[in-house]
Amino acid sequence: MRLSVHRRSSILISISCLFLAGDGVGAHEAKTGWRYPYACCSNKDCREVPARMVNESAEGYVIRTTGEIISYDDKRIRHSPDGVFHWCSISGKADTKTICLFVPPKAF
C-alpha cells in the first residue's frame, strides 16, 4: 500500500508533534522538581543560587558575580516556585549575562 505525499506529510507532522510535546524537551528541573521554562534554559543554563549572590538595590536586583543590575520590572524576573533564588545565565557560566532570575516572594 502506497501512501500519498499528503498522507506521509501528515504522519511526519504528527510524529514530530508527539516528539516535541514529550517530557523534558529542552528544559530541566530544579532540585525541588519544578521545570525551568524553555525560554530560560537549554538544559544547562539554570541553577539554584544562594540568596547572598543576589542583592537588592534601588535600581533592581544585582547579580554579585557580574555586577549586572536587573530592574524590578524586567521580563527576565520570574516568581520562584520553591522560595529560593534560581539564576539562568548564558551557558550556565558565572560570568555571563542573565537569561532569567527566579526570585522568592518578599517577606513581610
Beta strands, then each sheet from edge to edge (+ up, - down):
strand 1: 46-48
strand 2: 54-56
strand 3: 61-63
strand 4: 69-70
strand 5: 77-79
strand 6: 86-89
strand 7: 98-103
sheet 1: 1+ 6- 7+ 5+
sheet 2: 2+ 3- 4+
end
